[in-house]
Amino acid sequence: MQGMVASTQLRRLTYGAALVIMLSPALLAGPGDLVVAIPAVAALTAAILPWPIGRVSLAMVAGFLATLSIILDFAYFGRPHAALLWLPVEVLGLTILLGRVVREVRGRLLLLAAGVTGIAPFAAPLRFTLRAPSPDWELLVAAVFMVTFAVGLAAGVGLYLRSLDNQRRRAVTEARRDQRLELARDLHDFVAHEMTGILLEVQAARVREYDPVENRALLARLEDAGQRALDSMDETLRLMRGSDRHPGEGEAEPLRPHGLSELPGLARRFRESTATHTLLHMEEDLVDLLSRQVQRAIFHVVLEGLTNVRRHAGKVTEVSVTVRRIADDQVEAAVTDNGNRNSLPKDDRRGGAGLIGLNERIAAVGGTLTAGPQERGWRISAHIPIPEEPAL
């Protein structure tokens, strides 16, 4: 905070010193020259100041200074040579202001501020020409030509920088949207998985008598699953708050680094909560070979597959989870069950709405996703290329 205050004070001292240096010729020449010197210095100073300052915006300052310049073109009756001396300074300030207006001003004030600021440099040469003893119209034409080049250059640079700003804003907006979609998919995957397990445990408890030991184990599993669901929601909300930061406020925290190392725990919890024979076949060296993004995608394939087994598979007794290389440059992640989905209602055989988001996630890492029935049961699998760079 102290550094920002010191920087502001230094900037003010610098602008004050520059203002005095630029006005010193007019102060030495006489007070009459201040009439043209002050607007010229004000235009150049306003062109380099950061706006807005308080309630004063760039459009207001540019419009006021440009209007004042046009009025002086016809109302100034001082020495023509004084007007000629300060004319380049004023034109320079106005053209820079025009470029900044084109770049920075938004909304309805843009056309008005840009129009007035663009006209003022063209009218400025009249301040000298109309009061010269013998007007030099060739000089006026040459001055207008030079002003046209300067104004065109300022407007062009302003439009170019404005397009860059718009591209940056669109990129930030798209990045935030993509991150929100990613967070929404995460929330669906994790919470749906845990809530499905809780629901099935409760449904089973209604038709089956548990002894005290089993009852305590059931309640412990329900508590753990509920806590994991709450943790997922809390983390998602925290990350969404982080994604609302504006540029310059720091980067949002990364998403949870779920990867292959968490698959054994996921399979174990599924086995304990469903009493289903669950096998996990995973090549251990893949943890060091695959990037974090690919590992995360594989984790979600397994998570979605196990969730769909809980929700849609009937009379399932065995689930197989496989993560292996099928080529030097490709890895496969698959979840296979031996359940009978033909006995379920038609709407329950689609594999879950999460497959849409999962397909987008797999496509983002260059892979393909397939899901459908096999000879007995259901299989969901993803083929993902192995990145050439080592895992981070």
C-alpha positions in Angstrom: 0.0 0.0 0.0 2.8 2.4 0.9 4.5 1.5 -2.4 1.3 2.5 -4.3 1.1 5.8 -2.5 4.7 6.6 -3.2 4.3 5.7 -6.9 1.2 8.0 -7.1 3.1 10.9 -5.5 6.1 10.4 -7.8 3.8 10.4 -10.8 2.2 13.7 -9.7 5.6 15.3 -9.1 6.7 14.2 -12.6 3.5 15.6 -14.3 3.9 18.8 -12.3 7.5 19.3 -13.3 6.7 18.5 -17.0 3.8 21.1 -16.8 6.1 23.8 -15.5 8.8 23.0 -18.0 6.3 23.2 -20.9 4.7 26.4 -19.7 7.9 28.2 -19.0 8.3 29.7 -22.5 4.8 31.2 -22.2 5.5 32.6 -18.7 8.6 34.3 -20.1 6.9 35.7 -23.1 3.9 37.2 -21.3 0.5 36.4 -19.9 -1.2 36.8 -23.3 0.5 33.6 -24.6 -1.0 31.6 -21.8 -4.3 31.6 -23.6 -2.9 29.2 -26.2 -0.2 27.7 -24.1 -2.4 26.3 -21.3 -4.9 24.4 -23.6 -1.9 22.9 -25.5 -0.2 21.8 -22.4 -3.5 20.5 -20.9 -4.2 18.5 -24.1 -0.7 16.9 -24.0 -0.9 16.3 -20.2 -4.4 14.7 -20.5 -3.1 12.5 -23.2 -0.6 10.8 -20.9 -2.6 10.8 -17.6 -4.4 7.6 -16.5 -8.2 8.0 -16.6 -10.7 8.0 -15.0 -9.6 10.3 -12.2 -12.4 10.4 -9.7 -15.6 11.0 -11.6 -13.8 12.6 -14.5 -13.6 10.2 -17.5 -11.4 10.2 -20.6 -14.4 11.0 -22.8 -15.3 14.1 -20.7 -11.7 15.4 -20.7 -11.2 14.8 -24.4 -14.5 16.3 -25.4 -13.9 19.4 -23.2 -10.3 20.0 -24.5 -11.3 19.5 -28.1 -14.3 21.9 -27.8 -12.1 24.5 -26.2 -9.5 24.1 -29.0 -12.2 24.7 -31.6 -13.5 27.8 -29.8 -10.0 29.2 -29.5 -9.5 28.8 -33.3 -12.1 31.5 -33.8 -11.9 33.5 -30.5 -8.2 33.9 -30.2 -7.0 37.4 -31.0 -3.4 37.3 -29.6 -0.2 37.1 -31.5 -0.2 34.7 -34.5 3.3 33.6 -33.8 2.3 32.5 -30.3 -0.5 30.4 -31.7 2.0 28.9 -34.2 4.5 28.1 -31.4 2.0 26.1 -29.4 0.0 24.6 -32.3 2.2 21.4 -32.7 2.0 20.7 -29.0 -1.8 21.0 -29.0 -2.2 19.0 -32.2 0.0 16.3 -30.7 -2.0 16.1 -27.5 -5.3 16.0 -29.3 -4.2 13.2 -31.7 -3.0 11.1 -28.8 -6.3 11.8 -27.0 -8.1 10.7 -30.1 -6.2 7.4 -30.2 -7.0 6.8 -26.5 -10.6 7.6 -27.0 -10.9 5.2 -29.9 -9.3 2.5 -27.8 -10.7 3.0 -24.3 -14.1 4.7 -24.5 -17.2 2.4 -24.6 -20.8 3.0 -25.1 -22.7 6.0 -26.5 -20.0 8.5 -25.7 -17.5 7.0 -28.1 -18.9 8.6 -31.3 -19.4 12.0 -29.7 -15.9 12.1 -28.0 -14.1 10.7 -31.0 -15.9 13.0 -33.5 -15.1 16.2 -31.5 -11.5 15.1 -30.8 -11.0 14.2 -34.4 -12.3 17.5 -35.8 -10.2 19.7 -33.4 -6.8 18.9 -34.9 -8.1 19.8 -38.4 -9.4 23.1 -37.2 -6.3 24.0 -35.2 -4.3 25.4 -38.2 -7.0 28.1 -38.7 -5.9 29.7 -35.5 -2.7 30.9 -37.2 -3.8 31.1 -40.8 -6.8 33.4 -40.2 -4.8 35.9 -38.3 -1.6 36.0 -40.4 -1.0 39.4 -42.2 -1.1 37.5 -45.5 -2.7 34.1 -45.2 -0.6 31.3 -46.8 -3.2 28.9 -48.1 -0.5 26.5 -49.4 0.8 26.3 -45.8 -2.7 25.6 -44.6 -3.1 22.8 -47.1 0.2 21.3 -46.1 -0.8 21.6 -42.4 -4.1 19.9 -43.0 -2.4 17.1 -44.9 0.0 16.5 -42.0 -2.8 16.6 -39.5 -4.8 14.1 -41.7 -1.9 11.7 -41.5 -1.5 12.1 -37.7 -5.2 11.8 -37.1 -5.5 8.7 -39.3 -2.5 7.1 -37.6 -3.9 7.8 -34.1 -7.3 6.4 -35.0 -5.7 3.4 -36.7 -3.5 2.6 -33.7 -6.5 3.1 -31.4 -8.7 0.7 -33.4 -5.9 -1.9 -33.5 -5.3 -1.7 -29.7 -9.1 -1.7 -29.2 -9.3 -5.0 -31.2 -6.5 -6.5 -29.1 -8.4 -5.5 -25.9 -11.6 -7.0 -27.3 -9.8 -10.2 -28.1 -8.3 -10.3 -24.6 -11.7 -9.8 -23.0 -13.2 -12.5 -25.2 -10.3 -14.9 -24.2 -10.8 -14.1 -20.5 -14.6 -14.6 -20.9 -14.2 -17.9 -22.7 -11.6 -19.1 -20.2 -13.9 -18.3 -17.4 -16.8 -20.1 -19.1 -14.7 -23.1 -19.8 -13.5 -23.3 -16.2 -17.1 -23.0 -15.0 -18.1 -25.8 -17.3 -15.2 -27.9 -16.0 -16.2 -27.1 -12.4 -19.9 -28.0 -13.2 -18.8 -31.3 -14.7 -16.7 -32.0 -11.6 -19.5 -31.2 -9.3 -21.8 -33.5 -11.3 -19.3 -36.4 -11.4 -18.3 -36.3 -7.7 -21.6 -35.5 -6.1 -23.6 -37.8 -8.3 -21.2 -40.7 -7.5 -21.4 -40.2 -3.8 -25.2 -39.4 -3.7 -25.9 -42.5 -5.8 -24.0 -44.6 -3.4 -25.8 -43.1 -0.4 -29.2 -43.6 -2.1 -28.5 -47.3 -2.8 -27.2 -47.9 0.7 -30.4 -46.4 2.2 -32.6 -48.4 -0.2 -30.9 -51.6 0.8 -31.2 -50.7 4.4 -35.0 -50.5 4.1 -35.4 -54.1 2.9 -32.6 -55.8 4.9 -32.0 -56.2 8.6 -28.6 -55.1 9.8 -27.0 -56.3 13.0 -25.4 -53.6 15.2 -21.9 -54.1 13.7 -23.2 -53.8 10.1 -25.4 -50.9 11.1 -22.3 -49.0 12.5 -20.4 -49.8 9.3 -23.2 -48.6 7.1 -23.5 -45.3 9.0 -19.8 -44.8 8.8 -19.9 -45.3 5.0 -22.8 -42.9 4.7 -21.0 -40.3 6.8 -17.8 -40.6 4.7 -19.7 -40.4 1.4 -21.7 -37.4 2.6 -18.6 -35.7 3.8 -16.8 -36.3 0.4 -19.8 -34.8 -1.4 -19.8 -31.8 0.8 -16.1 -31.4 0.4 -16.5 -31.5 -3.4 -19.2 -28.8 -3.3 -17.2 -26.6 -1.0 -14.1 -26.9 -3.2 -16.2 -26.2 -6.3 -17.6 -23.0 -4.8 -14.1 -21.9 -3.7 -12.7 -22.4 -7.2 -15.7 -20.6 -8.8 -15.0 -17.6 -6.5 -11.4 -17.8 -7.7 -12.4 -17.8 -11.3 -14.3 -14.5 -10.8 -11.0 -12.7 -10.3 -10.2 -9.9 -12.7 -6.9 -9.9 -14.6 -4.2 -8.6 -12.3 -5.8 -10.0 -9.1 -3.9 -13.3 -9.4 -4.6 -16.6 -11.0 -7.4 -18.8 -9.9 -6.4 -21.9 -8.0 -6.1 -25.1 -10.1 -8.6 -27.8 -10.2 -8.2 -30.8 -7.9 -5.4 -32.9 -9.3 -7.3 -36.2 -9.3 -5.2 -38.8 -11.0 -4.3 -42.5 -11.3 -3.0 -42.7 -7.7 -6.6 -42.2 -6.5 -8.1 -45.1 -8.5 -7.3 -47.8 -5.9 -9.2 -45.8 -3.2 -12.1 -45.2 -5.5 -12.4 -48.9 -6.4 -12.1 -49.9 -2.8 -14.9 -47.5 -1.7 -17.1 -48.8 -4.5 -16.5 -52.4 -3.5 -17.3 -51.7 0.1 -20.5 -49.8 -0.6 -21.9 -52.2 -3.1 -20.5 -55.6 -2.1 -19.6 -56.1 -5.7 -16.5 -58.0 -6.8 -14.4 -55.1 -8.1 -11.1 -55.7 -9.9 -8.6 -52.9 -10.7 -6.0 -53.6 -13.3 -3.6 -50.7 -13.8 -0.1 -50.4 -15.0 1.9 -48.7 -12.3 4.4 -46.9 -14.6 1.5 -44.9 -16.2 1.5 -42.6 -13.2 4.9 -41.2 -14.2 4.2 -41.4 -17.9 0.9 -39.6 -18.3 0.4 -35.9 -17.9 -1.9 -34.5 -15.1 -4.6 -33.6 -17.6 -4.7 -37.1 -19.1 -4.7 -38.7 -15.6 -7.5 -36.5 -14.6 -9.5 -37.5 -17.7 -8.9 -41.2 -16.9 -10.0 -40.8 -13.3 -13.3 -39.3 -14.6 -13.8 -42.2 -17.0 -13.6 -44.6 -14.1 -15.7 -42.4 -11.8 -18.5 -42.1 -14.4 -18.3 -45.8 -15.2 -18.7 -46.8 -11.6 -21.5 -44.3 -11.0 -23.4 -45.6 -14.0 -23.0 -49.2 -12.7 -24.6 -48.1 -9.5 -27.4 -46.2 -11.2 -28.2 -48.4 -14.2 -26.8 -51.9 -14.0 -29.2 -54.6 -12.7 -27.9 -57.7 -10.9 -24.3 -56.8 -11.3 -21.9 -59.1 -9.5 -18.5 -58.1 -11.0 -16.9 -54.9 -12.2 -13.6 -54.6 -13.9 -11.6 -51.4 -14.1 -8.7 -51.5 -16.6 -6.1 -48.8 -17.3 -3.4 -50.0 -19.7 -1.4 -49.2 -22.7 -2.7 -50.6 -25.9 0.1 -49.1 -28.0 3.3 -47.2 -27.6 1.4 -43.9 -28.0 -2.1 -44.7 -26.6 -3.7 -45.7 -23.3 -7.0 -47.3 -22.6 -9.3 -46.7 -19.6 -12.3 -49.0 -19.4 -15.0 -50.0 -16.9 -16.9 -53.2 -17.6 -19.7 -54.8 -15.6 -21.7 -58.0 -16.0 -25.1 -56.4 -15.1 -28.3 -56.9 -17.0 -29.6 -53.5 -18.3 -32.2 -55.1 -20.5 -34.4 -55.6 -17.5 -34.3 -51.9 -16.6 -36.7 -49.2 -18.0 -35.6 -47.9 -21.4 -34.6 -44.5 -20.0 -32.2 -46.1 -17.6 -30.1 -47.8 -20.3 -28.4 -44.7 -21.7 -25.4 -44.8 -19.4 -26.1 -41.5 -17.5 -26.3 -37.9 -18.5 -22.7 -37.5 -17.4 -21.5 -39.2 -20.6 -22.0 -36.0 -22.5 -19.6 -34.0 -20.3 -17.2 -37.0 -20.2 -17.1 -37.1 -24.0 -16.2 -33.4 -24.1 -13.5 -34.0 -21.4 -12.0 -36.9 -23.4 -12.1 -35.0 -26.7 -10.2 -32.2 -25.0 -7.2 -34.4 -24.5 -7.5 -35.8 -28.1 -9.2 -39.1 -27.2 -12.3 -41.0 -28.1 -15.0 -42.3 -25.8 -17.3 -45.3 -26.4 -20.1 -46.7 -24.2 -22.5 -49.5 -24.9 -23.7 -53.0 -24.2 -21.5 -56.1 -24.7 -22.2 -59.8 -24.7 -23.2 -59.5 -21.0 -23.3 -56.2 -19.2 -22.0 -52.8 -20.2 -18.7 -51.3 -21.1 -17.4 -47.7 -21.2 -13.9 -47.1 -22.5 -11.7 -44.3 -23.6 -8.7 -44.3 -25.9 -6.4 -41.4 -25.2 -3.1 -40.6 -26.9 0.0 -40.5 -24.6 1.5 -37.0 -24.6 5.0 -36.8 -26.0 6.2 -34.6 -23.1 6.8 -36.2 -19.7 4.2 -36.0 -17.0 4.3 -32.8 -14.9 
